[in-house]
């Protein structure tokens, strides 16, 4: 069951995204937010008033964060859609680093410049998804099924 985010929950999410990734607070405040048992969902504010008589909505909004971690992990879909607005803890991968991700391996020594936690992984300026700093290494958090959709020409 989903419920609207409280002001305190939303403020915590906004503060985290601004501090960790440089996302402007006004961006997140323009949406309505709901929380399920594990996830945070974002949707246009007017969507909550939308109830078509002859339509069925399976799920409202975009699953933006996996909330079973603290702090919550931005989803791959959220990062791909809004990654252009994120300007802190962003890593633009080289060809060799990107190949390591495709091979499901850690990227060695790349974590030295970042605090432990989530980072945004980009290639050619395009936001691919999340990575996680583990000591001196970065571990991809991009789902394998998403990696299979990336063209080899993107290398």
Backbone torsions as a table, in degrees:
resi	resn	phi	psi	omega
1	UNK	NA	134.5	180.0
2	UNK	-98.9	148.2	175.4
3	UNK	-136.9	156.0	177.8
4	UNK	-63.7	141.8	177.2
5	UNK	-67.1	138.8	173.9
6	UNK	-73.1	163.8	177.4
7	UNK	-59.1	-39.6	179.4
8	UNK	-64.5	-41.8	178.8
9	UNK	-63.8	-44.7	179.9
10	UNK	-65.7	-41.8	178.8
11	UNK	-60.6	-39.9	177.8
12	UNK	-63.7	-42.5	178.7
13	UNK	-65.0	-44.5	-180.0
14	UNK	-62.6	-45.1	-179.2
15	UNK	-62.8	-44.3	178.4
16	UNK	-59.7	-48.9	-176.6
17	UNK	-66.4	-34.2	177.2
18	UNK	-70.7	-45.7	-177.7
19	UNK	-69.0	-46.5	-174.5
20	UNK	-79.3	-39.7	-171.1
21	UNK	-121.5	-3.1	177.9
22	UNK	76.2	19.3	-179.7
23	UNK	-75.9	130.3	179.1
24	UNK	-63.0	130.7	-179.3
25	UNK	-56.4	-35.6	-177.8
26	UNK	-59.7	-29.6	-179.5
27	UNK	-61.6	-50.1	-177.9
28	UNK	-70.2	-28.5	-178.5
29	UNK	-73.0	-13.6	-179.4
30	UNK	-81.5	-1.5	-179.0
31	UNK	-114.2	158.9	167.1
32	UNK	-88.3	147.7	-176.2
33	UNK	-128.7	136.6	173.8
34	UNK	-126.5	155.8	178.2
35	UNK	-126.4	132.4	172.2
36	UNK	-99.5	-166.8	-179.4
37	UNK	-56.5	-37.3	-178.1
38	UNK	-125.7	-15.5	-168.3
39	UNK	-122.1	157.3	174.0
40	UNK	-108.6	132.7	-177.0
41	UNK	-118.8	135.3	177.3
42	UNK	-115.2	146.9	179.4
43	UNK	-155.5	157.1	175.4
44	UNK	-57.2	144.2	-176.9
45	UNK	-58.3	-34.8	-178.0
46	UNK	-77.3	-9.0	179.9
47	UNK	-65.5	-30.3	179.7
48	UNK	-65.9	-24.8	177.8
49	UNK	-89.0	-11.3	-176.1
50	UNK	-79.6	119.3	175.1
51	UNK	-144.5	84.9	-179.4
52	UNK	-65.5	142.5	-177.2
53	UNK	-71.7	-33.4	-174.4
54	UNK	-114.8	27.4	179.5
55	UNK	-128.2	157.0	175.4
56	UNK	-122.1	125.3	178.0
57	UNK	-103.9	116.4	-178.8
58	UNK	-71.6	-49.8	178.0
59	UNK	-142.9	133.4	179.0
60	UNK	-88.3	135.7	168.7
61	UNK	85.4	-174.1	-178.5
62	UNK	-109.5	129.2	175.5
63	UNK	-71.5	105.7	-170.1
64	UNK	-97.1	-31.9	-177.0
65	UNK	-141.8	140.4	171.6
66	UNK	-89.0	111.6	-170.5
67	UNK	-92.4	7.8	-179.9
68	UNK	-82.8	0.3	174.2
69	UNK	-110.7	157.7	175.8
70	UNK	-126.2	109.9	4.3
71	UNK	-75.4	162.0	-180.0
72	UNK	-66.4	148.5	-179.6
73	UNK	-89.6	126.4	173.6
74	UNK	-62.5	137.4	-179.8
75	UNK	-74.3	159.0	177.7
76	UNK	-59.4	-41.8	-179.7
77	UNK	-63.1	-43.3	177.3
78	UNK	-59.8	-47.1	-177.6
79	UNK	-65.2	-41.7	179.7
80	UNK	-66.6	-35.0	-178.4
81	UNK	-77.5	-39.0	-172.0
82	UNK	-119.8	9.2	-176.7
83	UNK	-58.7	-26.1	179.6
84	UNK	-64.4	-18.4	-179.6
85	UNK	-91.4	-5.2	-177.3
86	UNK	-97.1	129.1	-174.2
87	UNK	-131.1	6.2	176.0
88	UNK	-122.6	147.3	-178.1
89	UNK	54.2	46.1	179.3
90	UNK	-113.2	133.3	-179.5
91	UNK	-123.0	120.9	174.4
92	UNK	-93.3	113.0	-171.2
93	UNK	-75.4	142.1	170.8
94	UNK	-77.3	173.0	177.5
95	UNK	-59.0	-44.3	-178.1
96	UNK	-66.5	-41.5	179.3
97	UNK	-65.9	-40.9	178.7
98	UNK	-64.1	-39.3	178.3
99	UNK	-63.2	-37.8	176.6
100	UNK	-60.2	-39.8	178.1
101	UNK	-64.4	-45.3	178.8
102	UNK	-61.0	-31.8	178.6
103	UNK	-86.0	5.3	178.3
104	UNK	61.2	40.3	179.1
105	UNK	-114.7	159.7	174.3
106	UNK	-69.5	149.8	172.9
107	UNK	-96.3	109.7	-174.3
108	UNK	-73.5	146.1	171.4
109	UNK	66.2	1.5	-177.9
110	UNK	-82.2	-18.7	-178.1
111	UNK	-79.3	-9.1	-176.9
112	UNK	-58.2	-32.3	-175.3
113	UNK	-87.9	-0.6	-174.1
114	UNK	-131.1	148.0	174.1
115	UNK	-70.7	156.2	176.6
116	UNK	-55.0	137.8	178.5
117	UNK	136.7	-167.0	-176.0
118	UNK	-78.8	146.3	173.6
119	UNK	-133.1	159.6	178.1
120	UNK	-96.8	128.2	179.1
121	UNK	-101.9	126.2	178.6
122	UNK	-123.8	158.5	172.8
123	UNK	-139.9	126.4	-175.8
124	UNK	54.3	33.6	178.8
125	UNK	81.6	-5.1	-179.7
126	UNK	-93.3	127.7	179.8
127	UNK	-72.6	119.6	-179.2
128	UNK	-91.8	-39.2	-175.7
129	UNK	161.2	-158.8	-173.7
130	UNK	-99.4	149.9	167.2
131	UNK	-125.5	169.8	178.6
132	UNK	-133.2	129.3	179.3
133	UNK	-78.7	119.8	176.5
134	UNK	-122.2	97.9	-176.5
135	UNK	66.0	-118.5	179.5
136	UNK	-97.5	-1.8	-175.1
137	UNK	-110.1	162.3	175.0
138	UNK	-116.1	131.4	176.3
139	UNK	-110.1	128.5	178.6
140	UNK	-66.6	138.9	173.1
141	UNK	-110.6	10.9	-179.2
142	UNK	-76.9	126.0	-179.0
143	UNK	-57.8	140.3	-178.9
144	UNK	-55.8	-39.0	-178.7
145	UNK	-62.4	-29.6	177.1
146	UNK	-75.2	-37.8	179.8
147	UNK	-62.5	-33.1	-179.7
148	UNK	-68.2	-16.6	-179.2
149	UNK	-89.1	-5.6	-176.8
150	UNK	-84.5	127.3	-179.7
151	UNK	-69.3	138.9	175.1
152	UNK	-58.4	-23.5	178.0
153	UNK	-66.3	-17.0	-179.0
154	UNK	-73.9	-16.9	178.3
155	UNK	-59.3	NA	NA
